[in-house]
Amino acid sequence: MFALTINNELQLKLLLEKDAEVFFNSIQKNRAYLENYMPRISENQSISDTKIVINIFMNQLIQNNGFRVGIYYNDQFAGIIGLKYIDWINKKTEIMYWIDKDYTGKGIATNCVKKLIDISFGYYNLNKIILVTADSNIASQKVAKKCGFKIEGTLREDELLNTGFVNTLQFSILKTDIKQKSL
């Protein structure tokens, strides 16, 4: 099974169908919170739906078009992170993630995003990574800034959530930003 250790407490693991129950239970527990920021979370209403989502994630990996993995903190499921797609022509991707509310404030998102930056620029040799967040999601904006992303702008009424259309902020980081930082 695919597993990537970030530190003593934190691992990224490929999600398999056998993980559907724990994944779905986390969605259920966090549904009210997640629906504030994720337009498609409401589509996942059962363990059966979650298995379909896991298979979509697996096919995405097989097709070399990004991936989604589970975040495990001290061997407990703590969220999801991944590359939503890979635009091979333009050498860019977009990072997505969500963290279980019981695990926020521990640096998990920041550490995981940094690992995906390394993978995107190192393994995939991409040039640009995008991170989009609702303009009301202050925690994700802080993660983006801690990881070296720069704000590109506001996308007006960019996502339709249960509450209506919301503006999003688009952040990005370039491969050269990382090289300049390490000089």
C-alpha positions in Angstrom: 0.0 0.0 0.0 1.2 3.5 -0.8 2.2 5.4 2.3 4.4 8.4 2.7 5.7 9.4 6.1 5.9 13.2 6.7 7.0 13.0 10.4 6.6 10.7 13.4 3.0 11.6 13.7 1.9 12.2 10.2 1.4 9.9 7.2 -0.3 10.1 3.8 -1.9 6.9 2.7 -3.6 5.8 -0.4 -7.3 5.3 0.3 -8.8 1.9 -0.5 -12.4 0.7 -0.5 -11.8 -0.8 3.0 -11.2 2.8 4.2 -14.7 4.0 3.0 -16.3 3.7 6.4 -13.8 5.7 8.3 -13.6 8.3 5.5 -17.4 8.6 5.4 -17.7 8.8 9.2 -15.3 11.7 9.1 -17.3 13.4 6.4 -20.5 12.9 8.5 -18.8 14.3 11.6 -17.5 17.3 9.7 -20.3 17.8 7.2 -21.6 21.2 8.5 -18.1 22.6 8.6 -17.1 21.1 5.2 -20.2 22.3 3.4 -19.1 25.9 4.1 -16.0 25.4 1.9 -16.5 22.4 -0.4 -19.2 22.5 -3.1 -19.3 18.7 -3.8 -19.3 17.3 -0.2 -23.1 17.2 -0.2 -23.0 14.5 -2.9 -21.4 12.0 -0.6 -24.3 10.7 1.4 -23.4 7.0 2.1 -20.5 4.6 2.5 -21.5 3.4 -1.0 -21.0 7.0 -2.3 -17.6 7.1 -0.5 -16.5 3.9 -2.2 -17.3 5.5 -5.6 -15.2 8.6 -4.6 -12.3 6.3 -3.5 -12.5 4.6 -6.9 -12.4 8.0 -8.6 -9.3 8.9 -6.6 -7.7 5.6 -7.6 -8.5 6.1 -11.3 -7.1 9.6 -11.2 -3.8 8.2 -9.9 -3.8 5.4 -12.5 -4.4 7.9 -15.3 -1.5 10.0 -14.0 -3.9 13.0 -13.5 -3.3 13.8 -9.8 -4.3 11.9 -6.7 -6.0 12.1 -3.4 -4.8 10.4 -0.2 -5.9 10.1 3.4 -4.1 12.1 6.0 -3.3 10.0 9.1 -2.3 11.7 12.4 -1.0 9.2 15.0 -2.6 6.4 12.8 -6.0 8.1 13.0 -7.8 9.4 9.8 -7.5 13.2 9.9 -8.5 14.3 6.4 -7.8 14.3 2.7 -5.2 16.0 0.6 -4.2 15.7 -3.1 -3.7 17.1 -6.5 -7.0 17.8 -8.1 -5.6 17.4 -11.6 -2.3 17.7 -13.4 -2.2 20.0 -16.5 0.8 18.4 -18.2 0.8 20.9 -21.1 1.1 23.9 -18.8 3.0 22.0 -16.0 0.6 23.0 -13.2 -1.7 21.5 -10.6 -4.1 22.5 -7.9 -3.8 21.3 -4.3 -6.9 20.5 -2.4 -7.3 19.3 1.2 -9.6 19.2 4.2 -8.8 18.5 7.8 -11.1 16.9 10.4 -12.1 19.7 12.8 -10.6 17.6 15.7 -7.2 17.8 14.1 -7.0 21.5 13.2 -4.4 23.8 14.8 -1.7 21.1 14.8 0.2 22.1 11.7 -1.2 19.1 9.8 -2.4 21.0 6.7 0.8 23.0 6.5 3.1 20.0 6.7 1.0 18.0 4.2 0.8 20.9 1.7 4.6 21.3 2.0 5.0 17.6 1.1 2.8 18.0 -1.9 4.8 21.0 -3.0 7.9 18.8 -2.9 6.2 16.1 -4.8 4.8 18.5 -7.4 8.0 20.2 -8.2 10.4 17.3 -7.5 8.7 14.1 -8.7 6.2 15.6 -11.3 8.6 18.4 -12.3 5.7 20.9 -12.5 6.1 24.6 -12.7 3.1 26.0 -10.8 0.8 24.9 -8.0 -2.5 26.6 -7.3 -4.4 26.6 -4.0 -8.0 28.0 -4.1 -9.9 28.8 -0.9 -13.1 30.5 0.0 -12.4 34.1 0.9 -13.9 33.4 4.4 -11.6 30.4 5.0 -8.9 32.2 7.0 -7.2 29.0 8.2 -6.5 27.9 4.6 -5.3 31.3 3.7 -2.8 31.1 6.6 -1.7 27.6 5.4 -1.1 29.0 1.9 1.0 31.9 3.2 3.0 29.7 5.5 3.8 27.4 2.6 5.1 30.3 0.4 2.1 30.7 -1.8 1.4 34.2 -3.2 -2.1 35.6 -3.7 -3.0 36.0 -7.4 -6.5 37.4 -6.9 -10.1 37.1 -6.0 -12.4 35.0 -8.2 -15.9 36.5 -7.8 -18.8 34.2 -7.1 -16.6 31.3 -8.0 -18.1 28.4 -6.1 -21.7 27.5 -5.4 -22.2 26.3 -1.8 -25.3 25.6 0.1 -25.3 29.3 1.2 -25.0 30.6 -2.4 -22.1 31.7 -4.5 -18.9 32.6 -2.7 -15.8 34.4 -3.7 -12.6 32.5 -3.7 -9.0 33.5 -3.4 -6.5 32.0 -5.7 -2.9 31.5 -4.5 0.0 30.1 -6.4 3.6 29.1 -5.9 6.1 28.6 -8.7 9.1 26.3 -8.9 11.3 29.3 -9.1 9.9 30.6 -5.8 11.2 27.5 -4.1 14.6 27.8 -5.7 14.9 31.5 -4.8 14.0 30.7 -1.2 16.7 28.1 -0.9 19.5 30.4 -2.1 
